[in-house]
Amino acid sequence: MRNARIIPLRAAMLLALALLTALPGGARAQDDTAREGRTFLEGVLEDALSGEGRDVQVIGFAGALSARATVEEITFSDPQGTWLTIDEAVLDWDRAALLGGRLDITSLGAKSITLARPPAPAKAPAPPPEASAPFSLPELPVSVNIGSLSAEKVTLGKAVLGQRAVVTLSGALSLAGGEGKGNLSLKRVDGRKGALTLKAGYDNASRVLSLDLTAQEAADGIAAGLLNLPGRPSVSLSAKGTGPITGYSADVSLATDGQQRLAGTMTLGATDTPQDESAPAAQRFALDIGGDIAPLFAPEYREFFGPNIALQVAGERGADGAVVLEQLSLTAKALSLQGAARIAADGWPERLALNGRIGGQDGARVLLPASGPRTSLREAQIDLAFDAAKGQSWDMSLRANGLTRPDLSLAEATVSATGTLQRASDGTPGHVTGDVDARLSGLRPDDPALAKAIGSSLSARTQADWTPGAPVRLTGLSLAGADYNLSGDLSLKGIEDALEVELRADLRAQARDLSRFAALADRPLRGAAEMSLRGTATPVSGGFDMSIAGKTRDLHTGIGTLDPLLAGSTSLALDAQRSTDGTRIKRLELSSDAVQLSGNGQLSAAQGAAELSARLSDLGLIADGVRGPATMTLSATRATGPWTITLNANGPGGSAAQANGTITQDIATADLSITGQAPLALANAQLSPRSLSGQARFDLRLAGPPALSSLSGTVATAGARLTLPNQRLALGQIDAQARLSQGRADLNVSSALSSGGSVRLSGPVTLSPPFDADLAVELRRATLSDPALFKTTANGDLRVQGPLAGGARIGGTITLGDVELRVPDTSGPSYGDLPGLKHRSEPADVRRTRSWAGVIGTPGAGAAAATGPAYPVDLLVRAPARIFVRGRGLDAELGGQIRLTGTTTNLVPQGRFDLIRGRLDILGRRLTLTEGLVNLQGAFDPYINFVAETQTDGTSVRIGLTGQASNPELELTSSPELPRDEVLSLLLFGRGVTDISPFQALRLANALRTLSGQGGAGISERLRSGTGLDNLDVTTDANGTAQARAGKYISENIYTDVVVDTQGRTEINLNLTVSPNITARGRLGSEGDTGLGVFYERDY
């Protein structure tokens, strides 16, 4: 501090000395310059003012031979940059006065001074405690007098005082014969009001010090900002006092908005005066200050301080450098702190006493005046005691109750510590020990996940040991919760100089139930784990040498491909080291019943090497449908260039993969060849309930960035089969090939359908979202069926164009062959579902079968399907004829075409399949269909509508079958309107219900069962299905003669039927469909009657 006080004097004297050297006979000529281009005088000043961490540049020095010298610019810099700039400095002085031993400066000033920030702190050795000497002004070889010290504009950056400020500076300074006087005035000139004046003087002879400091600022000033006063009030500060330094006292005062907040006295004095005035002397100090500072804080904190806060400090710094704090007292409404201490000259405490309490009256909660989240408590107490005169023991206790923050609450916290403190003596180093025990109860974090992980109580304890120059040791460390704990030992080396701290650890952690951490990890964790860590680390350099070992039991993470590998007992071992030479993994091992993994490696800035091997006991654990062991080895080396990679993998069923090539250090570019084959069943986890079997062979090259656009080569299948259980379909003999190039794949896939027919797909698709494609799909005699609903064959050509991720257009034409549409019976099985049935200890294969059968669903599958992407559709479905609808007494043939438009999630059909011919049989009564249609409305369950009408006994009867083919509704109406059973009785027997016999009533009930789907297929239908005919009918003619009619399509457009009656007469009919509107018909009877005609027909 003494050196800092004479810097202005030093600068002025150096400037004067530099001017003298410029006189004739000086050390060098004026035009002598250094290599950097500076003048000699500029160099003298720069070298003299610069120092470690401080660089001074003097630019534009002029007037060395005159009484008025000027400097264009002076800059002061540190490693962070320039922090002080002085522009247009002027020195007006009397050079001849130096010959008389005086430095007489008329004026010393500058036009502009800019202090951008405080200088970076320079590291300097602390003086020894005994170096304290009585205060005195420096004795200079010349007297100094600066009549005027001024600066027109002084700019202070925001980093200096918290806000930018512009002030003017004026003052004067004199130092002669051991007596110094000075005054300084600062005034803001940037539009805000603020001023500071300082008048000070000291005489070495009388040892009298005078000080008069006054600072005043308007609202929102520098002082209010630095103190963070609410409302930023105006501030007034003063410190005044005059007296001998051996008993000096100054009055200090702080006021805001014109109201005094703090007032008191600061006292400095000497207990005695040594005979040698230069020898160290004992110095007393005291501070007694108080007032109402509550208004200086936010309103919610004023209850903590109350109307009066008081601070008393009294003590002495001895001649030997020891510090005695006789009194420390700080009191407020909710705070009481009392203490005392004695610190020896070597820094070791000889006495410590501290007692403090925070708490409201009658246990009321107190809001603490602390930054950050609002924190309140009911009571806190601290006690600390040590007295070397009574022994080496020390003890400390801390207790807090009812602590509350927005993010947590704590019922009680206690910390107790005891130990010994032994001061160094007789060559024996000092020694400190301590036993620390801490407990938290009623802990409730606001975050539910954190609350479940931590629990409501925690306990911690350790034994500490420290000797100067030795590491700080924490032994017996323990942190415990409800069912988890951390234990071990720690040591910190180098903590005294903090340059390179070394941490040495031997820790063990155990968690008996990992589910408590599930919400915190955002994973469904289960199981148990334990882990140990041993080694050293240097946080500053980032070096370490660590060994980690761990075990888990039945670990579950919710990751489907990982959990099967971690079932049962799993162990982990890792030995790693990092230094300036690089990072080295000496050992990496992971072992469980399902997987064994091992590896090692090392990496430096220039080179590296790594090896990794793994073995799976059963690949089926992570790939559904594949069984058997799998192995993998990987080696990577690097010497200044890219990494050279060699990978080999082998699995069940002859699956294998090899990869060889190079990858750059930043993984930005690769050149790899990848060959092998793999079971297609690896994709089954993503395809479920669909499944793939067979092999995929690949021969690929990755050249460029690690992206699909850099991949080229081929992928082909062998023996592939795709099973679609929900569609009751399988694609076998799949011959698929994909040629990859420039970010796209050209597909060529053909397959046979298990139901009959084939399908072929070809075209390109991009390999990156949204997966644009132009695919052609060919159907050839593809048989589609639902055993309970329909069966047909289809030929078609389809096109899929656009993004497969959503929006691709599906269009084309499908031509249907024979279509058998069955209106199913609804009698159903004789058993039903068992509500509430649960499967216990269900084997995995049983559950998989039930899932594939659709008995159980995958969570989220329904939502995913409902919210899947939509694809525009423009699809023409043609069926000119031969659509047969049968069941429930219905036997009809239809034809036509339908255009499906809209999207896959909202199909809009245009057109329909209309009735060609048909009848409805009810208990031997045959009705000819008058209306009939089949329409598609978005699923393989078409909409049907059939109507038959007849007249009986003066009543018009209408029978309709309408709705989804899987469950149509029967409509039975009449005109005039009659009950349903009455209408059916009239239709079947020509009389009302009341007029029929019991046997006829039984037949009526059977007819109702047939129409409602309870009667099953009739005899005629079973005969027709067994013989393969398209039509089989048994009727009677007008004379009561029974006859049978059998019909069959013998080609796409030729239909024939044969009629035989009980009289032996036969008739053959032949229909030739020339076009959709023209039909040729011929008839030949056994009695010689024939007929031939051409008919033009059109639907309206």
Secondary structure, DSSP 8 states (H G I E B T S, - for coil): -HHHHTHHHHHHHHHHHHHHHTSTTSSS-TT-B-TTS-BHHHHHHHHHH-BTTBEEEEEEEE-TTSSEEEEEEEEEEETTEEEEEEEEEEEEEEGGGGGGTEEEEEEEEEEEEEE-S-----------GGG---------SSEEEEEEEEEEEEEE-HHHHSS-EEEEEEEEEEEETTEEEEEEEEEE-SSS-EEEEEEEEEETTTTEEEEEEEEEE-SS-HHHHHTT-TT---EEEEEEEEEETTEEEEEEEEEETTEEEEEEEEEEEES---SSTTS---EEEEEEEEE--GGGS-GGGHHHH-S-EEEEEEEEE-TTS-EEEEEEEEEETTEEEEEEEEE-TTS-EEEEEEEEEEE-GGG--EE---SSS--EESEEEEEEEEETTT-SEEEEEEEEEEEEETTEEEEEEEEEEEEEEE--BTTB--EEEEEEEEEEEEEEESSHHHHHHH-SEEEEEEEEEE-TTS-EEEEEEEEE-SSEEEEEEEEEESTTT-SS-EEEEEEEEEES-GGGGHHHHTS--EEEEEEEEEEEEETTTTEEEEEEEEEEEEEE-S-TTTHHHHSSEEEEEEEEEEETTEEEEEEEEEE-SSEEEEEEEEE-SSEEEEEEEEEES-GGGTSTT--S-EEEEEEEEEESS-EEEEEEEE-GGG-EEEEEEEE-TTSS-EEEEEEEEEEGGGGHHHHTTSEEEEEEEEEEEEEESSSGGGEEEEEEEEEEEEEEGGGTEEEEEEEEEEEEETTEEEEEEEEEETTSSEEEEEEEEESSTT-EEEEEEEEEEEEEEETTTEEEEEEEEEEEEEETTTT-EEEEEEEEEEEEEE-------S----TT---SS--HHHHHHHHHTTSS--TTHHHHHHTS---BEEEEEEEEEEEEEEETTEEEEEEEEEEEEEETTEEEEEEEEEEEEEEEEETTEEEEEEEEEEE--SSSS-EEEEEEEEEETTEEEEEEEEEETTS-EEEEEEES---HHHHHHHHHHSS-GGGS-HHHHHHHHHHHHHHTT-S---HHHHHHHHHT-SEEEEEE-TTS-EEEEEEEESSSSEEEEEEEETTS-EEEEEEEE-SSSEEEEEEEETTS-EEEEEEE----
